[in-house]
Amino acid sequence: MLKIGLTGGIASGKSLVAARLQELGAVLIDADLIARQVVEPGTPGLARVVEAFGPGIVDGQGRLDRPALGAIVFQDPARREVLNGIIHPLVRESAAAIVAEAADEDILVQDIPLLVETGQGSAFHLVVVVDAPDDVRIQRMVDLRGMSLEDARSRMAAQASQEARNAAADVVLENTGSREELLAKVDALWFGRLVPFADNCRRGVRARRTNGPVLSASRTDWGLQAARLSSRIQAAAPEDILAVDHIGSTSVAGLAAKDVIDLQLTVADLEVADRIAPRLAAAGYPRVPGVFADTPKPSEPDPAQWQKRFHANADPGRPANLHVRVAGSPGWRYALLFRDWLRAEPSAVALYEAHKRHLAAQHASDPGTAAYADAKEPWFTDVAWPLMDEWANHTGWQPPSYSSVAAGH
């Protein structure tokens, strides 16, 4: 199943988005609703809250007095953490039970107000954030919810900042216009990205790529995107994955590149790579058939030493390549050395970018990037390798060592 984490600041419009996704066919898990259910009268959750905050937070009917509790926790971060420590585990337990009952073909949306604050982003295929400017949200709370200005500001201050939420987002739905405009954005997300993503995962295939070798100017958020993808991939098989590293052109600041994130997943051996392939596919990275090795370089000409496994994105909205290589293998070492050499040497960046632009112009009319990639290979061997090898010897560069970890596999 496809798992979507939905979040947004108070009064951002998240509830409207959740409701629309449910109308379109998503299985919705509402964390706010569950949070209310786990503190209903007679529940262990309510008993623990009363124990922590006193009998004054229960009304005459034995129900939780939310305004009274809110007056305590939204003014005192330490007390808020106590409440979160009681409620969040109960909510996660209930949500997990719903997830366990969902079908493989379902698109499951978890509406979690504090998704970013609780660090749950790596549990989802995508995180969707509903966003609106702070002043707009404050006005909505005052006008539509009857809050005082002070109360509205304190509620906002208790949540993650707009910057932090958007940094955790794969998709940001801006809600500054009309209700109809926001619903149109939700529909476009559902039909244009979520449905094909789920279908690709179900069939175990990568998303289609039809663009030629179009180079984009270097983007400052490529590293942030790579970090999000890496954390999800790592979570797919944490006991077997030694590392996930951002490699390739998008990992080098200032270097023009195709808008494709390249990641290197390090394993102890190829048996591990094959064993975790189904889990990588379930995480949104199915294996691409027919790709078994890199092109040998002078450092180790034996083709057998360059074996790897190759996976790619099922998500049509974020092209990404996942190169699964064995720790210490020549292909693994080359990828890390090439990245670090480019990061350290501006002249190398200029040299490589000029070569890429020349080839991109030659292959501009191609329907894909295969011919462009093949045309780059001689440059990696004849030009890049001698220069980066010299740089490594001069600087004493060494790749990471995973020998102590790998020994346990």
C-alpha atoms as a printed R data frame, in Angstrom:
    type eleno elety resid chain resno       x       y       z
1   ATOM     1    CA   MET     A     1   0.000   0.000   0.000
2   ATOM     2    CA   LEU     A     2   1.020   3.600  -0.476
3   ATOM     3    CA   LYS     A     3   1.424   5.465   2.806
4   ATOM     4    CA   ILE     A     4   0.994   9.231   2.820
5   ATOM     5    CA   GLY     A     5   1.702  11.430   5.819
6   ATOM     6    CA   LEU     A     6  -0.499  14.535   5.854
7   ATOM     7    CA   THR     A     7   0.260  17.463   8.124
8   ATOM     8    CA   GLY     A     8   0.012  21.223   8.416
9   ATOM     9    CA   GLY     A     9  -0.135  23.940  10.997
10  ATOM    10    CA   ILE     A    10  -3.314  24.756  12.846
11  ATOM    11    CA   ALA     A    11  -5.873  26.497  10.594
12  ATOM    12    CA   SER     A    12  -3.887  25.682   7.454
13  ATOM    13    CA   GLY     A    13  -6.741  23.778   5.794
14  ATOM    14    CA   LYS     A    14  -5.430  20.288   6.471
15  ATOM    15    CA   SER     A    15  -8.827  18.901   7.468
16  ATOM    16    CA   LEU     A    16 -10.322  19.962   4.145
17  ATOM    17    CA   VAL     A    17  -7.502  18.227   2.289
18  ATOM    18    CA   ALA     A    18  -7.935  15.067   4.377
19  ATOM    19    CA   ALA     A    19 -11.653  14.981   3.709
20  ATOM    20    CA   ARG     A    20 -11.130  15.423  -0.031
21  ATOM    21    CA   LEU     A    21  -8.551  12.636  -0.181
22  ATOM    22    CA   GLN     A    22 -10.987  10.359   1.603
23  ATOM    23    CA   GLU     A    23 -13.708  11.270  -0.912
24  ATOM    24    CA   LEU     A    24 -11.338  10.361  -3.739
25  ATOM    25    CA   GLY     A    25 -10.755   6.913  -2.280
26  ATOM    26    CA   ALA     A    26  -7.995   7.157   0.326
27  ATOM    27    CA   VAL     A    27  -8.171   5.217   3.574
28  ATOM    28    CA   LEU     A    28  -7.943   8.011   6.141
29  ATOM    29    CA   ILE     A    29  -6.428   7.690   9.599
30  ATOM    30    CA   ASP     A    30  -7.226  10.842  11.579
31  ATOM    31    CA   ALA     A    31  -4.758  11.247  14.432
32  ATOM    32    CA   ASP     A    32  -6.854  13.989  16.022
33  ATOM    33    CA   LEU     A    33  -9.912  11.729  16.078
34  ATOM    34    CA   ILE     A    34  -7.906   8.850  17.522
35  ATOM    35    CA   ALA     A    35  -6.399  11.206  20.112
36  ATOM    36    CA   ARG     A    36  -9.928  11.973  21.286
37  ATOM    37    CA   GLN     A    37 -10.928   8.334  21.329
38  ATOM    38    CA   VAL     A    38  -8.005   7.210  23.495
39  ATOM    39    CA   VAL     A    39  -9.060   9.582  26.287
40  ATOM    40    CA   GLU     A    40 -12.782   8.788  26.299
41  ATOM    41    CA   PRO     A    41 -14.296   8.125  29.747
42  ATOM    42    CA   GLY     A    42 -13.163   4.817  31.170
43  ATOM    43    CA   THR     A    43 -10.066   4.499  28.989
44  ATOM    44    CA   PRO     A    44  -6.569   3.904  30.370
45  ATOM    45    CA   GLY     A    45  -5.500   6.995  28.424
46  ATOM    46    CA   LEU     A    46  -7.827   9.297  30.352
47  ATOM    47    CA   ALA     A    47  -6.753   7.733  33.635
48  ATOM    48    CA   ARG     A    48  -3.103   8.471  32.860
49  ATOM    49    CA   VAL     A    49  -3.888  12.058  31.859
50  ATOM    50    CA   VAL     A    50  -5.793  12.627  35.114
51  ATOM    51    CA   GLU     A    51  -2.924  11.125  37.067
52  ATOM    52    CA   ALA     A    52  -0.481  13.517  35.389
53  ATOM    53    CA   PHE     A    53  -2.586  16.713  35.442
54  ATOM    54    CA   GLY     A    54  -5.032  16.251  38.295
55  ATOM    55    CA   PRO     A    55  -8.817  15.767  38.555
56  ATOM    56    CA   GLY     A    56  -9.447  19.375  37.534
57  ATOM    57    CA   ILE     A    57  -9.085  18.476  33.859
58  ATOM    58    CA   VAL     A    58 -12.239  16.291  33.983
59  ATOM    59    CA   ASP     A    59 -15.682  17.912  33.656
60  ATOM    60    CA   GLY     A    60 -18.874  17.076  35.528
61  ATOM    61    CA   GLN     A    61 -19.748  14.282  33.080
62  ATOM    62    CA   GLY     A    62 -16.400  12.555  33.572
63  ATOM    63    CA   ARG     A    63 -15.085  13.682  30.206
64  ATOM    64    CA   LEU     A    64 -11.797  15.392  29.466
65  ATOM    65    CA   ASP     A    65 -12.110  19.161  29.820
66  ATOM    66    CA   ARG     A    66 -10.073  20.123  26.774
67  ATOM    67    CA   PRO     A    67 -10.091  23.900  27.332
68  ATOM    68    CA   ALA     A    68  -8.806  23.380  30.879
69  ATOM    69    CA   LEU     A    69  -6.094  21.013  29.693
70  ATOM    70    CA   GLY     A    70  -5.210  23.304  26.795
71  ATOM    71    CA   ALA     A    71  -4.769  26.251  29.140
72  ATOM    72    CA   ILE     A    72  -2.084  24.232  30.917
73  ATOM    73    CA   VAL     A    73  -0.159  22.634  28.079
74  ATOM    74    CA   PHE     A    74  -0.115  25.476  25.571
75  ATOM    75    CA   GLN     A    75   1.479  27.777  28.117
76  ATOM    76    CA   ASP     A    76   4.070  25.297  29.417
77  ATOM    77    CA   PRO     A    77   6.196  23.298  26.931
78  ATOM    78    CA   ALA     A    78   7.332  20.872  29.629
79  ATOM    79    CA   ARG     A    79   3.745  19.993  30.531
80  ATOM    80    CA   ARG     A    80   2.907  19.669  26.853
81  ATOM    81    CA   GLU     A    81   5.668  17.103  26.487
82  ATOM    82    CA   VAL     A    82   4.196  15.124  29.375
83  ATOM    83    CA   LEU     A    83   0.823  15.043  27.613
84  ATOM    84    CA   ASN     A    84   2.407  14.085  24.283
85  ATOM    85    CA   GLY     A    85   4.272  11.256  25.990
86  ATOM    86    CA   ILE     A    86   0.946   9.807  27.096
87  ATOM    87    CA   ILE     A    87  -1.157  10.397  23.984
88  ATOM    88    CA   HIS     A    88   1.226   9.813  21.072
89  ATOM    89    CA   PRO     A    89   2.068   6.144  21.815
90  ATOM    90    CA   LEU     A    90  -1.645   5.364  22.181
91  ATOM    91    CA   VAL     A    91  -2.438   7.078  18.886
92  ATOM    92    CA   ARG     A    92   0.350   5.248  17.072
93  ATOM    93    CA   GLU     A    93  -0.835   1.912  18.435
94  ATOM    94    CA   SER     A    94  -4.390   2.525  17.217
95  ATOM    95    CA   ALA     A    95  -3.165   3.792  13.835
96  ATOM    96    CA   ALA     A    96  -0.956   0.719  13.403
97  ATOM    97    CA   ALA     A    97  -3.991  -1.522  13.887
98  ATOM    98    CA   ILE     A    98  -5.839   0.315  11.083
99  ATOM    99    CA   VAL     A    99  -2.794   0.072   8.805
100 ATOM   100    CA   ALA     A   100  -2.586  -3.666   9.431
101 ATOM   101    CA   GLU     A   101  -6.152  -4.094   8.152
102 ATOM   102    CA   ALA     A   102  -5.675  -2.029   4.969
103 ATOM   103    CA   ALA     A   103  -5.412  -3.748   1.578
104 ATOM   104    CA   ASP     A   104  -2.257  -3.798  -0.530
105 ATOM   105    CA   GLU     A   105  -3.849  -1.632  -3.212
106 ATOM   106    CA   ASP     A   106  -5.017   1.054  -0.787
107 ATOM   107    CA   ILE     A   107  -3.684   4.585  -0.599
108 ATOM   108    CA   LEU     A   108  -3.516   5.199   3.114
109 ATOM   109    CA   VAL     A   109  -3.413   8.793   4.367
110 ATOM   110    CA   GLN     A   110  -2.474   9.471   7.966
111 ATOM   111    CA   ASP     A   111  -3.558  12.928   9.112
112 ATOM   112    CA   ILE     A   112  -1.009  13.777  11.805
113 ATOM   113    CA   PRO     A   113  -0.876  17.378  13.088
114 ATOM   114    CA   LEU     A   114   2.500  16.842  14.788
115 ATOM   115    CA   LEU     A   115   4.082  14.622  12.147
116 ATOM   116    CA   VAL     A   116   7.154  16.835  11.837
117 ATOM   117    CA   GLU     A   117   7.473  17.465  15.566
118 ATOM   118    CA   THR     A   118   7.436  13.731  16.280
119 ATOM   119    CA   GLY     A   119   9.875  12.838  13.484
120 ATOM   120    CA   GLN     A   120   7.625  10.385  11.630
121 ATOM   121    CA   GLY     A   121   8.460  11.427   8.051
122 ATOM   122    CA   SER     A   122  10.523   8.343   7.218
123 ATOM   123    CA   ALA     A   123   7.490   6.106   7.864
124 ATOM   124    CA   PHE     A   124   5.738   7.336   4.706
125 ATOM   125    CA   HIS     A   125   6.250   7.180   0.968
126 ATOM   126    CA   LEU     A   126   5.407  10.890   0.808
127 ATOM   127    CA   VAL     A   127   4.791  13.706   3.268
128 ATOM   128    CA   VAL     A   128   2.183  16.257   2.183
129 ATOM   129    CA   VAL     A   129   2.105  19.604   3.986
130 ATOM   130    CA   VAL     A   130  -0.822  22.007   3.775
131 ATOM   131    CA   ASP     A   131   0.550  25.514   4.207
132 ATOM   132    CA   ALA     A   132  -0.726  29.040   4.644
133 ATOM   133    CA   PRO     A   133   0.967  32.226   5.885
134 ATOM   134    CA   ASP     A   134   1.007  32.762   9.641
135 ATOM   135    CA   ASP     A   135  -1.123  35.901   9.501
136 ATOM   136    CA   VAL     A   136  -3.772  34.105   7.448
137 ATOM   137    CA   ARG     A   137  -3.889  31.218   9.916
138 ATOM   138    CA   ILE     A   138  -4.160  33.558  12.898
139 ATOM   139    CA   GLN     A   139  -7.036  35.396  11.257
140 ATOM   140    CA   ARG     A   140  -8.822  32.114  10.582
141 ATOM   141    CA   MET     A   141  -8.459  31.039  14.215
142 ATOM   142    CA   VAL     A   142  -9.808  34.350  15.469
143 ATOM   143    CA   ASP     A   143 -12.644  34.679  12.960
144 ATOM   144    CA   LEU     A   144 -13.718  31.067  12.511
145 ATOM   145    CA   ARG     A   145 -12.800  29.434  15.825
146 ATOM   146    CA   GLY     A   146 -13.424  32.325  18.173
147 ATOM   147    CA   MET     A   147  -9.941  32.251  19.673
148 ATOM   148    CA   SER     A   148  -8.278  35.253  21.197
149 ATOM   149    CA   LEU     A   149  -5.239  36.611  19.407
150 ATOM   150    CA   GLU     A   150  -3.013  35.488  22.282
151 ATOM   151    CA   ASP     A   151  -4.454  31.964  22.278
152 ATOM   152    CA   ALA     A   152  -4.050  31.670  18.504
153 ATOM   153    CA   ARG     A   153  -0.418  32.701  18.686
154 ATOM   154    CA   SER     A   154   0.318  30.294  21.534
155 ATOM   155    CA   ARG     A   155  -1.215  27.409  19.576
156 ATOM   156    CA   MET     A   156   0.996  28.237  16.605
157 ATOM   157    CA   ALA     A   157   4.079  28.564  18.783
158 ATOM   158    CA   ALA     A   158   3.471  25.058  20.139
159 ATOM   159    CA   GLN     A   159   3.869  23.594  16.661
160 ATOM   160    CA   ALA     A   160   6.782  23.324  14.254
161 ATOM   161    CA   SER     A   161   7.643  26.418  12.276
162 ATOM   162    CA   GLN     A   162   6.520  26.838   8.689
163 ATOM   163    CA   GLU     A   163  10.142  26.438   7.599
164 ATOM   164    CA   ALA     A   164  10.545  23.144   9.478
165 ATOM   165    CA   ARG     A   165   7.306  21.688   8.121
166 ATOM   166    CA   ASN     A   166   8.050  22.618   4.534
167 ATOM   167    CA   ALA     A   167  11.573  21.222   4.830
168 ATOM   168    CA   ALA     A   168  10.028  17.846   5.691
169 ATOM   169    CA   ALA     A   169   7.552  17.985   2.805
170 ATOM   170    CA   ASP     A   170   7.642  16.164  -0.499
171 ATOM   171    CA   VAL     A   171   4.538  18.101  -1.520
172 ATOM   172    CA   VAL     A   172   3.421  21.521  -0.266
173 ATOM   173    CA   LEU     A   173  -0.189  22.489  -0.938
174 ATOM   174    CA   GLU     A   174  -0.451  26.262  -0.648
175 ATOM   175    CA   ASN     A   175  -3.807  27.296   0.773
176 ATOM   176    CA   THR     A   176  -3.973  31.026   0.225
177 ATOM   177    CA   GLY     A   177  -6.882  31.131  -2.209
178 ATOM   178    CA   SER     A   178 -10.389  29.767  -2.313
179 ATOM   179    CA   ARG     A   179 -11.691  26.421  -1.122
180 ATOM   180    CA   GLU     A   180 -12.164  25.397  -4.750
181 ATOM   181    CA   GLU     A   181  -8.552  26.215  -5.589
182 ATOM   182    CA   LEU     A   182  -7.280  24.030  -2.757
183 ATOM   183    CA   LEU     A   183  -9.546  21.141  -3.756
184 ATOM   184    CA   ALA     A   184  -8.290  21.400  -7.337
185 ATOM   185    CA   LYS     A   185  -4.724  21.042  -6.071
186 ATOM   186    CA   VAL     A   186  -5.704  17.956  -4.085
187 ATOM   187    CA   ASP     A   187  -7.351  16.389  -7.132
188 ATOM   188    CA   ALA     A   188  -4.285  17.066  -9.250
189 ATOM   189    CA   LEU     A   189  -2.062  15.452  -6.611
190 ATOM   190    CA   TRP     A   190  -4.324  12.413  -6.345
191 ATOM   191    CA   PHE     A   191  -4.685  11.660 -10.040
192 ATOM   192    CA   GLY     A   192  -1.305  12.932 -11.207
193 ATOM   193    CA   ARG     A   193   0.935  11.459  -8.547
194 ATOM   194    CA   LEU     A   194  -0.629   9.325  -5.823
195 ATOM   195    CA   VAL     A   195  -2.667   6.978  -8.008
196 ATOM   196    CA   PRO     A   196   0.162   6.226 -10.479
197 ATOM   197    CA   PHE     A   197   2.632   5.924  -7.586
198 ATOM   198    CA   ALA     A   198   0.423   3.320  -5.913
199 ATOM   199    CA   ASP     A   199  -0.054   1.486  -9.210
200 ATOM   200    CA   ASN     A   200   3.693   1.399  -9.886
201 ATOM   201    CA   CYS     A   201   4.341   0.016  -6.393
202 ATOM   202    CA   ARG     A   202   1.647  -2.631  -6.836
203 ATOM   203    CA   ARG     A   203   3.152  -3.747 -10.165
204 ATOM   204    CA   GLY     A   204   6.743  -3.419  -8.976
205 ATOM   205    CA   VAL     A   205   7.840  -1.093 -11.779
206 ATOM   206    CA   ARG     A   206   9.657   2.212 -11.918
207 ATOM   207    CA   ALA     A   207   7.900   5.392 -12.976
208 ATOM   208    CA   ARG     A   208   8.135   6.219 -16.661
209 ATOM   209    CA   ARG     A   209  10.792   8.668 -17.763
210 ATOM   210    CA   THR     A   210  10.377  10.190 -21.174
211 ATOM   211    CA   ASN     A   211  12.480  13.342 -20.993
212 ATOM   212    CA   GLY     A   212  15.828  13.663 -22.689
213 ATOM   213    CA   PRO     A   213  19.029  14.870 -20.992
214 ATOM   214    CA   VAL     A   214  17.806  18.286 -19.862
215 ATOM   215    CA   LEU     A   215  20.230  19.943 -17.445
216 ATOM   216    CA   SER     A   216  18.887  22.119 -14.641
217 ATOM   217    CA   ALA     A   217  20.762  24.785 -12.745
218 ATOM   218    CA   SER     A   218  22.034  23.528  -9.402
219 ATOM   219    CA   ARG     A   219  19.269  23.551  -6.779
220 ATOM   220    CA   THR     A   220  19.892  24.214  -3.114
221 ATOM   221    CA   ASP     A   221  17.162  21.752  -2.065
222 ATOM   222    CA   TRP     A   222  18.603  18.679  -3.813
223 ATOM   223    CA   GLY     A   223  20.557  17.771  -0.705
224 ATOM   224    CA   LEU     A   224  17.481  18.122   1.500
225 ATOM   225    CA   GLN     A   225  15.440  15.957  -0.855
226 ATOM   226    CA   ALA     A   226  18.173  13.323  -0.926
227 ATOM   227    CA   ALA     A   227  18.253  13.260   2.874
228 ATOM   228    CA   ARG     A   228  14.495  12.625   3.031
229 ATOM   229    CA   LEU     A   229  14.709   9.799   0.506
230 ATOM   230    CA   SER     A   230  17.730   8.307   2.257
231 ATOM   231    CA   SER     A   231  16.015   8.186   5.634
232 ATOM   232    CA   ARG     A   232  13.051   6.297   4.163
233 ATOM   233    CA   ILE     A   233  15.277   3.855   2.316
234 ATOM   234    CA   GLN     A   234  17.361   3.256   5.438
235 ATOM   235    CA   ALA     A   235  14.166   2.540   7.385
236 ATOM   236    CA   ALA     A   236  13.191  -0.152   4.868
237 ATOM   237    CA   ALA     A   237  15.926  -2.532   6.059
238 ATOM   238    CA   PRO     A   238  17.907  -0.873   8.867
239 ATOM   239    CA   GLU     A   239  19.614  -4.079   9.963
240 ATOM   240    CA   ASP     A   240  21.037  -4.722   6.476
241 ATOM   241    CA   ILE     A   241  21.751  -1.267   5.044
242 ATOM   242    CA   LEU     A   242  25.163   0.018   6.063
243 ATOM   243    CA   ALA     A   243  24.696   3.489   4.577
244 ATOM   244    CA   VAL     A   244  22.738   5.512   2.045
245 ATOM   245    CA   ASP     A   245  24.796   8.292   0.460
246 ATOM   246    CA   HIS     A   246  23.864  11.106  -1.890
247 ATOM   247    CA   ILE     A   247  26.120  10.769  -4.949
248 ATOM   248    CA   GLY     A   248  26.197  12.007  -8.521
249 ATOM   249    CA   SER     A   249  25.798  15.501  -9.898
250 ATOM   250    CA   THR     A   250  22.955  16.606  -7.627
251 ATOM   251    CA   SER     A   251  25.202  16.009  -4.615
252 ATOM   252    CA   VAL     A   252  27.664  18.693  -5.766
253 ATOM   253    CA   ALA     A   253  26.793  22.318  -5.035
254 ATOM   254    CA   GLY     A   254  26.879  24.546  -8.093
255 ATOM   255    CA   LEU     A   255  26.920  21.745 -10.664
256 ATOM   256    CA   ALA     A   256  24.206  21.724 -13.331
257 ATOM   257    CA   ALA     A   257  22.506  18.351 -13.527
258 ATOM   258    CA   LYS     A   258  19.494  16.395 -14.665
259 ATOM   259    CA   ASP     A   259  16.856  16.659 -11.960
260 ATOM   260    CA   VAL     A   260  17.432  13.075 -10.847
261 ATOM   261    CA   ILE     A   261  18.640  12.224  -7.343
262 ATOM   262    CA   ASP     A   262  21.311   9.503  -7.311
263 ATOM   263    CA   LEU     A   263  21.772   7.542  -4.095
264 ATOM   264    CA   GLN     A   264  24.214   4.790  -3.223
265 ATOM   265    CA   LEU     A   265  23.019   2.093  -0.842
266 ATOM   266    CA   THR     A   266  25.845   0.172   0.801
267 ATOM   267    CA   VAL     A   267  25.488  -3.500   1.739
268 ATOM   268    CA   ALA     A   268  27.868  -6.174   2.990
269 ATOM   269    CA   ASP     A   269  27.409  -8.381  -0.092
270 ATOM   270    CA   LEU     A   270  25.108  -8.940  -3.054
271 ATOM   271    CA   GLU     A   271  23.199 -11.668  -1.232
272 ATOM   272    CA   VAL     A   272  22.003  -8.960   1.121
273 ATOM   273    CA   ALA     A   273  21.156  -6.766  -1.864
274 ATOM   274    CA   ASP     A   274  18.953  -9.487  -3.323
275 ATOM   275    CA   ARG     A   275  17.334 -10.299   0.009
276 ATOM   276    CA   ILE     A   276  16.238  -6.724   0.699
277 ATOM   277    CA   ALA     A   277  15.051  -6.045  -2.867
278 ATOM   278    CA   PRO     A   278  11.370  -6.690  -2.006
279 ATOM   279    CA   ARG     A   279  11.560  -4.278   0.918
280 ATOM   280    CA   LEU     A   280  13.118  -1.591  -1.255
281 ATOM   281    CA   ALA     A   281  10.337  -2.130  -3.776
282 ATOM   282    CA   ALA     A   282   7.725  -1.778  -1.036
283 ATOM   283    CA   ALA     A   283   9.403   1.467   0.010
284 ATOM   284    CA   GLY     A   284   8.934   2.809  -3.513
285 ATOM   285    CA   TYR     A   285  12.136   1.655  -5.234
286 ATOM   286    CA   PRO     A   286  11.561  -1.441  -7.380
287 ATOM   287    CA   ARG     A   287  14.518  -3.170  -8.935
288 ATOM   288    CA   VAL     A   288  15.227  -2.325 -12.565
289 ATOM   289    CA   PRO     A   289  15.830  -5.534 -14.537
290 ATOM   290    CA   GLY     A   290  18.856  -5.951 -16.741
291 ATOM   291    CA   VAL     A   291  21.257  -3.681 -14.815
292 ATOM   292    CA   PHE     A   292  23.855  -5.768 -13.011
293 ATOM   293    CA   ALA     A   293  27.149  -3.883 -13.160
294 ATOM   294    CA   ASP     A   294  28.954  -0.595 -13.670
295 ATOM   295    CA   THR     A   295  31.481  -0.057 -16.445
296 ATOM   296    CA   PRO     A   296  34.918  -1.160 -15.159
297 ATOM   297    CA   LYS     A   297  37.509   1.582 -14.618
298 ATOM   298    CA   PRO     A   298  41.331   1.363 -14.577
299 ATOM   299    CA   SER     A   299  41.359   0.955 -10.804
300 ATOM   300    CA   GLU     A   300  39.987  -2.570 -11.205
301 ATOM   301    CA   PRO     A   301  39.386  -3.767 -14.771
302 ATOM   302    CA   ASP     A   302  37.797  -7.095 -13.731
303 ATOM   303    CA   PRO     A   303  34.064  -6.791 -14.615
304 ATOM   304    CA   ALA     A   304  33.159  -9.219 -11.824
305 ATOM   305    CA   GLN     A   305  34.304  -6.643  -9.271
306 ATOM   306    CA   TRP     A   306  31.815  -4.066 -10.575
307 ATOM   307    CA   GLN     A   307  28.620  -5.975  -9.886
308 ATOM   308    CA   LYS     A   308  25.712  -4.038  -8.369
309 ATOM   309    CA   ARG     A   309  21.952  -3.939  -8.172
310 ATOM   310    CA   PHE     A   310  19.940  -1.032  -9.503
311 ATOM   311    CA   HIS     A   311  16.579   0.288  -8.271
312 ATOM   312    CA   ALA     A   312  14.622   3.384  -9.253
313 ATOM   313    CA   ASN     A   313  11.650   5.467  -8.178
314 ATOM   314    CA   ALA     A   314   8.048   4.300  -8.459
315 ATOM   315    CA   ASP     A   315   7.033   7.858  -7.585
316 ATOM   316    CA   PRO     A   316   6.315   9.785 -10.804
317 ATOM   317    CA   GLY     A   317   6.983  13.059  -9.000
318 ATOM   318    CA   ARG     A   318  10.611  12.523  -7.933
319 ATOM   319    CA   PRO     A   319  13.049  10.752 -10.269
320 ATOM   320    CA   ALA     A   320  15.711   8.950  -8.268
321 ATOM   321    CA   ASN     A   321  18.251   6.211  -8.934
322 ATOM   322    CA   LEU     A   322  19.335   3.795  -6.223
323 ATOM   323    CA   HIS     A   323  22.672   2.076  -6.826
324 ATOM   324    CA   VAL     A   324  23.098  -0.883  -4.469
325 ATOM   325    CA   ARG     A   325  26.804  -1.659  -4.126
326 ATOM   326    CA   VAL     A   326  28.990  -3.727  -1.842
327 ATOM   327    CA   ALA     A   327  31.140  -1.896   0.710
328 ATOM   328    CA   GLY     A   328  34.727  -1.743  -0.526
329 ATOM   329    CA   SER     A   329  33.912  -2.691  -4.121
330 ATOM   330    CA   PRO     A   330  35.523  -0.566  -6.866
331 ATOM   331    CA   GLY     A   331  32.200   0.827  -8.084
332 ATOM   332    CA   TRP     A   332  31.254   1.836  -4.534
333 ATOM   333    CA   ARG     A   333  34.629   3.520  -4.034
334 ATOM   334    CA   TYR     A   334  34.518   5.270  -7.409
335 ATOM   335    CA   ALA     A   335  31.118   6.841  -6.729
336 ATOM   336    CA   LEU     A   336  32.225   8.308  -3.404
337 ATOM   337    CA   LEU     A   337  35.616   9.465  -4.685
338 ATOM   338    CA   PHE     A   338  34.080  11.112  -7.744
339 ATOM   339    CA   ARG     A   339  31.615  13.033  -5.580
340 ATOM   340    CA   ASP     A   340  34.221  14.158  -3.057
341 ATOM   341    CA   TRP     A   341  36.669  15.174  -5.775
342 ATOM   342    CA   LEU     A   342  34.034  17.353  -7.431
343 ATOM   343    CA   ARG     A   343  33.043  18.877  -4.100
344 ATOM   344    CA   ALA     A   344  36.648  19.785  -3.358
345 ATOM   345    CA   GLU     A   345  37.809  20.977  -6.787
346 ATOM   346    CA   PRO     A   346  35.947  23.829  -8.568
347 ATOM   347    CA   SER     A   347  38.036  23.204 -11.690
348 ATOM   348    CA   ALA     A   348  36.724  19.625 -11.781
349 ATOM   349    CA   VAL     A   349  33.143  20.913 -11.574
350 ATOM   350    CA   ALA     A   350  33.741  23.251 -14.507
351 ATOM   351    CA   LEU     A   351  35.382  20.487 -16.543
352 ATOM   352    CA   TYR     A   352  32.581  18.003 -15.921
353 ATOM   353    CA   GLU     A   353  29.788  20.506 -16.516
354 ATOM   354    CA   ALA     A   354  31.275  21.561 -19.844
355 ATOM   355    CA   HIS     A   355  31.416  17.921 -20.918
356 ATOM   356    CA   LYS     A   356  27.815  17.318 -19.845
357 ATOM   357    CA   ARG     A   357  26.503  20.385 -21.624
358 ATOM   358    CA   HIS     A   358  28.277  19.352 -24.820
359 ATOM   359    CA   LEU     A   359  26.722  15.866 -24.734
360 ATOM   360    CA   ALA     A   360  23.300  17.151 -23.661
361 ATOM   361    CA   ALA     A   361  23.233  19.394 -26.726
362 ATOM   362    CA   GLN     A   362  24.143  16.428 -28.944
363 ATOM   363    CA   HIS     A   363  21.353  14.294 -27.457
364 ATOM   364    CA   ALA     A   364  18.755  17.023 -26.927
365 ATOM   365    CA   SER     A   365  16.233  15.356 -29.219
366 ATOM   366    CA   ASP     A   366  16.532  11.913 -27.609
367 ATOM   367    CA   PRO     A   367  13.362  10.533 -25.978
368 ATOM   368    CA   GLY     A   368  15.389   9.299 -23.001
369 ATOM   369    CA   THR     A   369  18.802   9.570 -21.367
370 ATOM   370    CA   ALA     A   370  20.346   6.171 -22.125
371 ATOM   371    CA   ALA     A   371  22.435   7.338 -25.097
372 ATOM   372    CA   TYR     A   372  23.548  10.426 -23.193
373 ATOM   373    CA   ALA     A   373  24.659   8.264 -20.245
374 ATOM   374    CA   ASP     A   374  26.558   5.871 -22.518
375 ATOM   375    CA   ALA     A   375  28.310   8.790 -24.216
376 ATOM   376    CA   LYS     A   376  29.615  10.036 -20.864
377 ATOM   377    CA   GLU     A   377  31.298   6.752 -19.928
378 ATOM   378    CA   PRO     A   378  34.627   7.219 -21.799
379 ATOM   379    CA   TRP     A   379  35.104  10.581 -20.038
380 ATOM   380    CA   PHE     A   380  34.822   8.918 -16.622
381 ATOM   381    CA   THR     A   381  37.624   6.528 -17.543
382 ATOM   382    CA   ASP     A   382  39.922   8.642 -19.699
383 ATOM   383    CA   VAL     A   383  39.579  12.077 -18.087
384 ATOM   384    CA   ALA     A   384  38.052  11.878 -14.631
385 ATOM   385    CA   TRP     A   385  39.801   8.788 -13.327
386 ATOM   386    CA   PRO     A   386  43.444   9.979 -13.655
387 ATOM   387    CA   LEU     A   387  42.590  13.379 -12.123
388 ATOM   388    CA   MET     A   388  40.565  12.077  -9.197
389 ATOM   389    CA   ASP     A   389  43.044   9.306  -8.494
390 ATOM   390    CA   GLU     A   390  45.820  11.888  -8.363
391 ATOM   391    CA   TRP     A   391  43.694  14.045  -6.061
392 ATOM   392    CA   ALA     A   392  43.020  11.091  -3.737
393 ATOM   393    CA   ASN     A   393  46.738  10.274  -3.502
394 ATOM   394    CA   HIS     A   394  47.620  13.912  -2.886
395 ATOM   395    CA   THR     A   395  45.000  14.492  -0.182
396 ATOM   396    CA   GLY     A   396  45.053  11.057   1.424
397 ATOM   397    CA   TRP     A   397  41.352  10.567   0.717
398 ATOM   398    CA   GLN     A   398  39.878   7.320   1.977
399 ATOM   399    CA   PRO     A   399  36.315   5.998   1.743
400 ATOM   400    CA   PRO     A   400  34.320   5.127   4.865
401 ATOM   401    CA   SER     A   401  35.067   1.818   6.554
402 ATOM   402    CA   TYR     A   402  32.225  -0.556   7.378
403 ATOM   403    CA   SER     A   403  34.379  -3.580   8.178
404 ATOM   404    CA   SER     A   404  33.251  -3.818  11.793
405 ATOM   405    CA   VAL     A   405  29.597  -3.632  10.781
406 ATOM   406    CA   ALA     A   406  29.901  -5.901   7.779
407 ATOM   407    CA   ALA     A   407  31.575  -8.581   9.891
408 ATOM   408    CA   GLY     A   408  28.232  -9.215  11.540
409 ATOM   409    CA   HIS     A   409  26.520 -10.140   8.265
